[in-house]
Amino acid sequence: MTTKYISYKDGYKYQLDEGYKVEINIIPDNDIGADKSHYIQLDTPGHLAVTKGYAWDGPSGPTFGTENFMRG
């Protein structure tokens, strides 16, 4: 199941508990990560998909890890 909202669980600082899909304005000439062995895929229509299990350390720069900055 995928949603337009990010859901994460403990383990790493943040880790996706379910897939996440969004349409973006970056349109590559070829699909990126299309073999599904990657955590992130971007297809030629601009659909960005991040698979369940992707982990990250939160936002960087002059900000804090608040709910408003998780998707960054």
Contacts in CASP RR format, 6 or more apart in sequence:
PFRMAT RR
TARGET T0000
AUTHOR 0000-0000-0000
METHOD contacts of the structure
MODEL  1
MTTKYISYKDGYKYQLDEGYKVEINIIPDNDIGADKSHYIQLDTPGHLAV
TKGYAWDGPSGPTFGTENFMRG
1 18 0 8 1.000
1 19 0 8 1.000
2 18 0 8 1.000
2 19 0 8 1.000
2 20 0 8 1.000
2 21 0 8 1.000
2 49 0 8 1.000
3 18 0 8 1.000
3 19 0 8 1.000
3 20 0 8 1.000
4 20 0 8 1.000
4 21 0 8 1.000
4 22 0 8 1.000
5 20 0 8 1.000
6 16 0 8 1.000
6 20 0 8 1.000
6 70 0 8 1.000
6 71 0 8 1.000
7 16 0 8 1.000
7 17 0 8 1.000
7 18 0 8 1.000
8 14 0 8 1.000
8 15 0 8 1.000
8 16 0 8 1.000
8 17 0 8 1.000
8 70 0 8 1.000
9 15 0 8 1.000
9 17 0 8 1.000
11 55 0 8 1.000
12 55 0 8 1.000
12 56 0 8 1.000
12 57 0 8 1.000
13 55 0 8 1.000
13 56 0 8 1.000
13 57 0 8 1.000
13 58 0 8 1.000
14 55 0 8 1.000
14 56 0 8 1.000
14 57 0 8 1.000
14 58 0 8 1.000
14 70 0 8 1.000
15 53 0 8 1.000
15 54 0 8 1.000
15 55 0 8 1.000
15 56 0 8 1.000
16 50 0 8 1.000
16 51 0 8 1.000
16 52 0 8 1.000
16 53 0 8 1.000
16 54 0 8 1.000
16 55 0 8 1.000
17 52 0 8 1.000
17 53 0 8 1.000
18 52 0 8 1.000
19 49 0 8 1.000
19 50 0 8 1.000
19 51 0 8 1.000
19 52 0 8 1.000
20 49 0 8 1.000
20 50 0 8 1.000
21 47 0 8 1.000
21 48 0 8 1.000
21 49 0 8 1.000
21 50 0 8 1.000
22 47 0 8 1.000
22 48 0 8 1.000
23 45 0 8 1.000
23 46 0 8 1.000
23 47 0 8 1.000
23 48 0 8 1.000
24 42 0 8 1.000
24 46 0 8 1.000
24 47 0 8 1.000
24 48 0 8 1.000
25 46 0 8 1.000
26 42 0 8 1.000
26 46 0 8 1.000
26 48 0 8 1.000
27 44 0 8 1.000
27 45 0 8 1.000
27 46 0 8 1.000
28 42 0 8 1.000
28 43 0 8 1.000
28 44 0 8 1.000
28 46 0 8 1.000
29 44 0 8 1.000
30 44 0 8 1.000
31 41 0 8 1.000
31 42 0 8 1.000
31 43 0 8 1.000
31 44 0 8 1.000
32 40 0 8 1.000
32 41 0 8 1.000
32 42 0 8 1.000
32 43 0 8 1.000
33 40 0 8 1.000
33 41 0 8 1.000
33 42 0 8 1.000
34 41 0 8 1.000
34 43 0 8 1.000
36 51 0 8 1.000
39 50 0 8 1.000
39 51 0 8 1.000
39 53 0 8 1.000
39 54 0 8 1.000
40 48 0 8 1.000
40 49 0 8 1.000
40 50 0 8 1.000
40 51 0 8 1.000
40 54 0 8 1.000
41 48 0 8 1.000
41 49 0 8 1.000
41 51 0 8 1.000
42 48 0 8 1.000
42 49 0 8 1.000
58 65 0 8 1.000
58 69 0 8 1.000
58 70 0 8 1.000
59 65 0 8 1.000
59 69 0 8 1.000
59 70 0 8 1.000
59 72 0 8 1.000
63 69 0 8 1.000
END
